[in-house]
Amino acid sequence: MGALHSSSGWNLHPQRAMRVLQLLFAVLVILLLQGTPAARGLSDSQQCRSSRGHCRRLCFHMERWEGSCSNGRLRCCR
């Protein structure tokens, strides 16, 4: 029982402990947001626009279907 109460070097100042908690929370939020469909859909839509395309449900007859937008729900037409 004496081993539980021994000093193991985990004495943190309250300010330092708060900084560590804030950093861990920020990392957790970033990791959670990376997996959201909205984040992935935004990136493929941006990729379409950067290649001079636009997102539509159906491409016009003079356009080519180059890829997808909005997480696969729309087509990238060029």
C-alpha positions in Angstrom: 0.0 0.0 0.0 2.9 2.3 0.6 3.8 2.2 -3.1 0.5 4.0 -4.1 1.4 7.0 -2.0 5.0 7.4 -3.0 6.1 10.4 -5.0 6.6 9.4 -8.6 7.4 12.7 -10.2 3.8 13.4 -11.4 3.5 16.6 -9.5 2.4 19.2 -12.1 1.7 22.8 -11.5 -1.9 23.7 -12.2 -1.0 26.0 -15.1 1.2 23.4 -16.8 -1.5 20.7 -16.3 -4.1 23.0 -17.9 -1.8 23.6 -20.9 -1.3 19.8 -21.3 -5.1 19.3 -21.2 -5.7 22.1 -23.8 -3.1 20.5 -26.1 -4.6 17.1 -25.8 -8.1 18.5 -26.5 -6.9 20.3 -29.6 -5.2 17.1 -30.9 -8.4 15.1 -30.3 -10.6 17.7 -32.1 -8.2 17.6 -35.1 -8.2 13.8 -35.3 -12.0 13.7 -35.1 -12.5 16.3 -37.8 -10.2 14.5 -40.3 -12.6 11.6 -40.5 -15.8 13.5 -41.2 -17.4 13.1 -44.6 -17.8 16.9 -44.9 -14.0 17.4 -44.7 -13.4 14.7 -47.3 -16.2 16.1 -49.6 -14.8 19.6 -49.4 -11.4 18.5 -50.5 -12.5 16.6 -53.6 -14.7 19.5 -54.5 -11.8 21.9 -54.2 -9.7 19.5 -56.2 -12.3 19.5 -59.0 -12.4 23.3 -59.1 -8.6 23.6 -59.1 -8.5 21.4 -62.2 -10.9 23.9 -63.9 -14.0 21.7 -63.4 -17.3 22.2 -61.7 -19.6 19.9 -59.6 -23.0 18.8 -61.1 -25.4 15.9 -60.7 -25.1 15.3 -64.4 -22.6 16.6 -66.9 -23.8 18.4 -70.1 -23.3 16.6 -73.4 -20.2 18.6 -74.3 -18.5 18.0 -70.9 -16.4 15.1 -69.7 -16.9 13.4 -66.3 -13.5 13.8 -64.6 -14.2 12.6 -61.1 -16.5 13.1 -58.1 -17.4 15.9 -55.8 -19.1 16.1 -52.4 -17.9 12.7 -51.2 -19.1 11.0 -54.4 -22.6 12.4 -54.5 -21.8 14.8 -57.5 -19.7 14.5 -60.6 -16.8 16.7 -61.5 -17.5 17.9 -65.1 -15.0 19.5 -67.4 
